[in-house]
Amino acid sequence: MSGPLLEIRNVETYYGPVMAIRGVSLTVSEGEIVAVLGANGAGKTTLLKTACGALDCSKGQVIFDGHEIQCRDPDWVARQGISHVPEGREVFPLLSVTENLLMGAYCRKDRAAVLRDMDTVYDYFPVLRDIRGRLAAYLSGGQQQMLAIGRGFMSRPKLLLLDEPSLGLSPVLVSEIFEIIERLNREQNISILLVEQNANIALQVSSRGYVMEVGGMVMDDDSRKLLESEDIKEFYLGKKDEGVRGLRRWKKKKTWR
């Protein structure tokens, strides 16, 4: 790994008058998988939307590949090498599998390479090859997630933003999806910023992790150390009934600082 590919520095983002994230900073280095953990409403999705230009930040900087990109149009950001795979898959339901993949490559002009990359997606997700003419609306949840990740790859990004790729999937499918995520990182040299509530698998595939709560960063460390943390085990890998109330009590103890 070399220097930071993505730097988010003290960013604040609002929905109208409501501050969604406050003073958030993180880095993703080239060739790295970084996980962001947190309960619902912690600001994880807002963070990704700010990074890809879907939301403008009010303060702070988003620096990608050495250049500031905050408050730029999402299509311009995508052309710089950031691809966002949103939560809930968000495929084009009335387009076929093949057409969805081609939509991921809309900004590319190298048609022969696009077709080769489509074959690469089918190699990673063989089931998509078998149903490539089917409308995305009629795919299973797992197939739609595969398609969404494949579409994200088709722009040939330097950085892939993944929002809850395990959401609503069976444990078997989650394992398959994350195996492909690791392969995309390792074989295609794509850096990945991964937002995920499944802390166990997110920390297993990533090198570093951040924890968000109520719009702010409250912890960051090597993923291995986070997996071994008793606090992480209690609030993310164990007593799930504690929920957000437990997290807030934990923060009051100031054990994260």
Rosetta blueprint (number, residue, H / E / L):
1 M L
2 S L
3 G L
4 P E
5 L E
6 L E
7 E E
8 I E
9 R E
10 N E
11 V E
12 E E
13 T E
14 Y E
15 Y E
16 G L
17 P L
18 V E
19 M E
20 A E
21 I E
22 R E
23 G E
24 V E
25 S E
26 L E
27 T E
28 V E
29 S E
30 E L
31 G L
32 E L
33 I E
34 V E
35 A E
36 V E
37 L E
38 G L
39 A L
40 N L
41 G L
42 A L
43 G L
44 K H
45 T H
46 T H
47 L H
48 L H
49 K H
50 T H
51 A H
52 C H
53 G L
54 A L
55 L L
56 D L
57 C L
58 S L
59 K E
60 G E
61 Q E
62 V E
63 I E
64 F E
65 D L
66 G L
67 H E
68 E E
69 I L
70 Q L
71 C L
72 R L
73 D L
74 P H
75 D H
76 W H
77 V H
78 A H
79 R H
80 Q H
81 G L
82 I E
83 S E
84 H E
85 V E
86 P L
87 E L
88 G L
89 R L
90 E L
91 V L
92 F L
93 P L
94 L L
95 L L
96 S E
97 V H
98 T H
99 E H
100 N H
101 L H
102 L H
103 M H
104 G H
105 A L
106 Y L
107 C L
108 R L
109 K L
110 D L
111 R H
112 A H
113 A H
114 V H
115 L H
116 R H
117 D H
118 M H
119 D H
120 T H
121 V H
122 Y H
123 D H
124 Y H
125 F L
126 P H
127 V H
128 L H
129 R H
130 D H
131 I L
132 R L
133 G L
134 R L
135 L E
136 A H
137 A H
138 Y H
139 L L
140 S L
141 G H
142 G H
143 Q H
144 Q H
145 Q H
146 M H
147 L H
148 A H
149 I H
150 G H
151 R H
152 G H
153 F H
154 M L
155 S L
156 R L
157 P L
158 K L
159 L E
160 L E
161 L E
162 L E
163 D E
164 E L
165 P L
166 S L
167 L L
168 G L
169 L L
170 S L
171 P H
172 V H
173 L H
174 V H
175 S H
176 E H
177 I H
178 F H
179 E H
180 I H
181 I H
182 E H
183 R H
184 L H
185 N H
186 R H
187 E H
188 Q H
189 N L
190 I L
191 S E
192 I E
193 L E
194 L E
195 V E
196 E L
197 Q L
198 N L
199 A H
200 N H
201 I H
202 A H
203 L H
204 Q H
205 V H
206 S L
207 S L
208 R E
209 G E
210 Y E
211 V E
212 M E
213 E E
214 V L
215 G L
216 G E
217 M E
218 V E
219 M E
220 D E
221 D E
222 D E
223 S H
224 R H
225 K H
226 L H
227 L H
228 E H
229 S L
230 E H
231 D H
232 I H
233 K H
234 E H
235 F H
236 Y H
237 L L
238 G L
239 K L
240 K H
241 D H
242 E H
243 G H
244 V H
245 R H
246 G H
247 L H
248 R H
249 R H
250 W H
251 K H
252 K H
253 K L
254 K L
255 T L
256 W L
257 R L
